C-alpha cells in the first residue's frame, strides 16, 4: 500500500507498507523532508511496524514520538504528517494527479443559483457522473451568504440588507457569514471525491485543499499562511476563509471566498459581527479583519483569477467542463424546492 501527504507549506511524506495479520509490516517512510540524525528514519519505520491497522493518527504519532532518538530533528514534516500518510495508505487515498480535473467559470449567476450549483455539482461528482471540478464564481447581485447552522437574526441586520438591496441566502456548508458584491470577491469551489482527503482530519483537509492557493498567492508576492481552522491570512490581515461539507454520496465540497475589494462601511451595516468573534481574531472591528487582494497585489481581479486557474492547471491539470443543461435544470429545481424557501433560509431563525 502506498500513501502520500504534502505538508501544507512543508515537504512531501511518502509511506509504503504491507499489512500482515491486521498490523503494519514492512513500513518504509520516504520524502523530500530533512531529518537528523540519519538513523532516525529507521527509528520511524520501526516504531510504526506492528501498529494495528485501526490505529488512529494520534496513536501513530505517539508511536513515532516514542521511537525517535533523543534530539532528533524533523524539518519540513512531523510525526503527525507521517501518521496522515500512513492513514492515507491504509485507506487507499487518491492524490490530486490521480484525477482529471474540470474547470467551470461561467458568467454571473444569482446568489440562489450559486447555492444550488454547489449542491448539484458535489452530488454529481459523488455519483461519478462528473469528474472532480474547480469552479470560480461570478456574481450577478450582492448577497450575504450565511453558514448552514447560523442564525439569521444573529448574523444579519435585515433592515440594513433591505436598504442596500442585498439578498440573504443560506448555503449547505457551515462556517461564517460572507458579504459579497459583484467584482469584490474571488470565490471558488472544489468538488472532489472523498478519497482525495482520506486519512485526514477535517482540520488537516482544510489546509491540504488550499495549499495550492497559498502557493499561487506567494508567487504574486504575498506573505500568506493558513490560520486554523479555515482562514487564509497574511501579515496585512485576513484575506479569506473556507468552508466544507462531506456529502453522503462520497463527495467533498470545499469552497473559499477571498476579498478582492470591500465596502467596509456597507459590510458593517448588513453583518452583525459579535464581540466574541472579534476578540478571538485579535482585532477591534470587522473592518480591520480583512485586507483585500486588490490592495495587496495591485492586480485586476480577472488577472488574479487567471493566475489561480493557471496555478491549478500547472500543478494538477485542468480542462474545461462547463455546467451541463441537466445540472442547471436540477439546480433550478433545488432553488424552487429548497434554497428560495423561507423554511430553508430560516431553519435557524
C-alpha positions in Angstrom: 0.0 0.0 0.0 1.2 3.5 -0.8 0.2 6.8 0.7 1.4 10.4 0.2 0.8 13.6 2.1 2.2 17.0 1.2 2.5 19.0 4.4 0.9 22.5 3.8 3.9 24.8 3.4 6.2 21.9 4.0 7.5 18.8 2.4 6.2 15.6 0.9 5.9 12.5 3.1 5.5 9.1 1.4 4.7 5.8 3.1 4.8 2.3 1.6 3.7 -0.6 3.8 2.1 -4.0 3.9 -0.5 -5.4 6.3 0.1 -8.8 7.9 -2.4 -10.2 10.4 -4.0 -6.8 11.0 -0.8 -5.0 11.7 1.6 -2.7 9.7 4.5 -4.5 8.2 7.5 -3.5 6.1 6.9 0.2 6.7 9.1 2.4 4.5 8.9 6.2 5.0 10.5 8.5 2.4 10.1 12.0 1.1 11.9 15.3 0.4 12.0 16.3 4.0 15.1 16.8 6.2 15.8 14.6 9.2 18.7 14.3 11.6 20.3 12.0 12.6 20.1 9.7 9.5 19.2 6.7 11.6 16.1 8.4 12.8 14.4 7.3 9.6 14.8 3.6 10.6 13.5 4.5 14.1 10.3 5.9 12.5 9.9 2.8 10.4 10.5 0.5 13.4 8.1 2.5 15.6 5.3 2.1 13.0 5.9 -1.6 12.3 3.5 -3.7 14.3 0.9 -0.9 14.8 -2.7 -2.1 14.4 -4.3 -1.2 11.1 -7.1 0.6 13.0 -4.7 2.9 15.0 -5.8 6.5 14.6 -3.5 9.4 13.8 -2.9 10.2 17.5 -1.8 6.7 18.3 0.5 6.5 15.2 2.1 9.9 16.0 2.7 8.8 19.6 4.5 5.7 18.5 6.7 7.8 16.3 7.5 10.3 19.0 8.4 7.5 21.5 10.6 5.8 18.9 12.7 8.8 17.9 16.2 9.2 19.3 16.7 12.0 21.7 17.5 15.2 19.9 16.1 14.1 16.6 15.2 17.0 14.3 12.3 16.7 11.8 12.3 19.6 9.3 9.5 20.2 6.8 7.4 17.5 8.4 6.5 16.0 11.8 5.2 12.8 13.3 1.6 13.8 12.7 2.3 14.2 9.0 3.8 10.7 8.8 0.7 9.4 10.6 -1.5 11.1 8.0 0.5 9.4 5.2 0.1 6.0 6.9 -3.7 6.5 7.2 -3.9 7.6 3.5 -2.0 4.4 2.5 -4.4 2.2 4.5 -7.5 4.0 3.1 -6.1 3.8 -0.4 -6.4 7.6 -0.8 -6.0 9.3 -4.1 -3.8 12.3 -4.9 -4.5 15.4 -7.0 -2.8 14.0 -10.0 -4.9 10.8 -10.0 -7.9 12.8 -11.2 -8.8 14.6 -14.5 -9.9 18.0 -13.2 -12.6 20.0 -14.9 -13.0 23.8 -14.8 -16.3 25.7 -14.5 -16.0 29.5 -15.0 -19.5 30.7 -16.2 -20.9 34.2 -16.4 -22.6 35.9 -13.5 -25.1 33.8 -11.5 -27.7 34.8 -8.9 -26.8 34.0 -5.3 -29.5 31.3 -5.2 -28.1 29.6 -8.3 -24.6 29.6 -6.7 -26.1 27.8 -3.6 -27.8 25.3 -5.7 -24.9 24.6 -8.1 -22.7 23.8 -5.1 -25.0 21.0 -4.1 -25.7 19.7 -7.6 -22.0 19.6 -8.7 -20.9 18.0 -5.5 -23.6 15.3 -5.8 -22.7 14.7 -9.4 -19.0 14.2 -8.5 -20.0 11.9 -5.7 -22.2 9.8 -8.1 -19.4 9.5 -10.6 -21.3 11.4 -13.3 -18.9 14.4 -13.2 -15.1 14.5 -12.9 -13.6 16.4 -9.9 -14.2 20.0 -10.6 -12.9 23.5 -9.8 -15.5 26.3 -10.2 -14.9 30.0 -10.0 -18.0 32.1 -9.1 -19.2 35.3 -10.8 -21.9 37.2 -9.0 -25.0 38.8 -10.7 -26.1 40.6 -7.5 -24.8 41.5 -4.0 -25.6 39.0 -1.2 -25.0 37.9 2.3 -24.4 34.2 2.5 -24.8 32.6 5.9 -23.5 29.3 7.0 -25.8 26.3 7.3 -26.0 26.5 11.1 -26.0 30.3 11.6 -28.9 32.3 13.0 -30.3 34.8 10.5 -31.1 37.4 13.2 -27.8 37.0 15.0 -25.7 37.4 11.8 -27.6 39.8 9.6 -29.1 43.2 10.0 -32.1 42.5 7.8 -33.1 46.2 7.6 -29.6 47.1 6.5 -29.7 44.4 3.9 -33.0 45.6 2.6 -31.8 49.2 2.5 -28.9 48.2 0.3 -30.7 45.7 -1.9 -28.7 42.8 -0.6 -30.2 39.3 -0.9 -29.7 36.9 2.1 -29.2 33.2 1.3 -28.1 30.2 3.2 -25.5 27.7 1.9 -25.1 24.0 2.7 -21.7 24.3 4.4 -21.0 25.5 7.9 -18.8 28.4 8.8 -19.4 32.2 9.0 -21.3 34.8 7.0 -19.9 36.2 3.8 -20.7 39.6 2.3 -20.2 39.8 -1.4 -20.8 42.3 -4.2 -20.1 41.7 -7.9 -16.4 42.2 -8.7 -15.4 42.4 -5.0 -14.6 38.8 -4.1 -12.7 35.8 -5.5 -14.8 32.7 -4.8 -14.1 29.1 -5.9 -15.4 25.7 -5.1 -13.7 22.3 -5.2 -15.9 19.2 -5.8 -13.7 16.2 -5.1 -14.1 12.5 -4.3 -13.7 11.7 -0.6 -10.6 9.6 -1.5 -8.7 12.9 -2.0 -8.8 13.7 1.7 -8.9 10.1 3.0 -6.9 9.6 6.2 -7.1 13.3 7.1 -9.0 15.0 9.9 -11.3 17.9 8.9 -8.6 20.4 10.1 -5.9 18.7 8.1 -8.0 18.6 4.9 -8.8 22.4 5.0 -5.1 23.3 4.8 -4.4 20.5 2.3 -7.1 21.5 -0.1 -6.0 25.2 -0.1 -2.2 24.7 -0.2 -2.1 25.3 -3.9 -3.8 28.7 -3.5 -1.2 29.7 -1.0 1.4 28.8 -3.5 -0.1 31.0 -6.2 -0.6 33.9 -3.8 3.1 33.6 -2.7 4.0 33.7 -6.4 2.1 37.0 -6.5 4.4 38.4 -3.8 2.1 37.9 -0.8 3.2 36.6 2.6 0.4 34.2 3.3 -0.3 31.3 5.6 -3.2 29.1 6.7 -4.7 30.2 10.0 -6.6 27.2 11.6 -9.2 26.3 11.3 -10.2 27.8 8.0 -8.7 31.3 7.3 -6.2 32.4 4.7 -4.2 35.1 6.4 -1.4 37.5 5.6 0.8 39.8 7.5 -1.6 42.6 6.4 -4.8 40.9 7.6 -7.2 38.2 6.8 -7.7 37.5 3.0 -10.4 34.9 3.1 -12.0 31.9 4.6 -13.0 28.3 3.7 -16.0 26.1 4.4 -16.5 22.4 3.7 -19.1 19.7 3.6 -18.8 15.9 3.2 -21.8 14.5 1.3 -23.3 11.1 1.9 -22.7 10.4 -1.8 -19.0 10.3 -1.2 -18.0 13.8 -2.4 -16.3 16.7 -0.6 -17.4 20.2 -1.2 -14.8 22.8 -0.3 -15.2 26.5 -1.1 -13.2 29.6 -0.4 -14.1 33.3 -0.6 -11.3 35.8 -0.7 -11.8 39.6 -0.5 -10.7 41.4 -3.6 -12.1 44.8 -2.6 -14.6 45.6 0.1 -17.1 48.3 1.1 -16.3 48.0 4.8 -18.9 50.6 5.8 -21.7 48.8 4.0 -20.5 45.4 5.3 -20.8 46.9 8.8 -24.4 47.9 8.1 -25.5 44.4 7.0 -23.4 42.0 9.1 -23.5 41.6 12.8 -20.1 40.6 14.0 -20.1 39.7 17.6 -17.5 40.9 20.1 -16.5 37.3 20.9 -15.5 36.6 17.3 -13.6 39.9 17.1 -11.7 39.2 20.3 -10.8 35.7 19.1 -9.2 37.3 16.0 -7.3 39.9 18.0 -9.0 42.9 16.3 -11.5 45.5 17.5 -13.7 45.9 14.4 -14.9 43.9 11.4 -13.4 46.5 9.1 -9.9 45.7 10.4 -10.2 41.9 10.0 -10.0 41.9 6.2 -7.2 43.2 3.9 -8.3 42.8 0.3 -6.3 41.3 -2.6 -6.5 44.5 -4.7 -4.6 46.5 -2.2 -2.0 43.7 -1.6 -1.4 42.8 -5.2 -2.3 45.9 -7.3 -3.7 43.5 -9.9 -7.1 43.4 -11.6 -9.4 40.8 -10.2 -9.5 39.0 -13.5 -5.7 38.7 -13.6 -5.8 37.1 -10.1 -8.4 34.6 -11.2 -6.4 33.8 -14.3 -3.3 33.3 -12.2 -5.2 31.0 -9.8 -6.5 28.9 -12.7 -3.1 28.7 -14.3 -1.5 27.7 -11.0 -4.0 24.9 -10.5 -3.6 23.7 -14.1 0.2 23.7 -13.8 0.1 21.7 -10.7 -2.7 19.2 -11.4 -4.0 19.6 -14.9 -7.3 21.3 -15.8 -9.6 21.2 -18.8 -12.9 22.9 -19.5 -16.0 21.2 -18.1 -19.0 23.6 -18.2 -22.2 23.1 -16.3 -24.5 20.8 -18.3 -28.1 21.6 -19.2 -29.2 18.7 -16.9 -27.1 20.1 -14.0 -28.5 23.5 -14.4 -32.1 22.2 -14.6 -31.5 20.3 -11.4 -30.1 23.4 -9.7 -33.2 25.4 -10.7 -35.4 22.6 -9.1 -33.4 23.0 -5.9 -33.8 26.7 -5.9 -37.5 26.4 -6.0 -37.9 23.4 -3.6 -35.2 24.4 -1.1 -32.9 27.4 -1.4 -35.5 30.0 -2.1 -37.9 28.8 0.6 -38.4 30.5 3.9 -38.1 27.1 5.6 -34.5 26.8 4.4 -33.4 30.4 5.0 -35.0 30.5 8.5 -34.1 26.9 9.5 -32.1 28.7 12.3 -34.1 32.0 12.7 
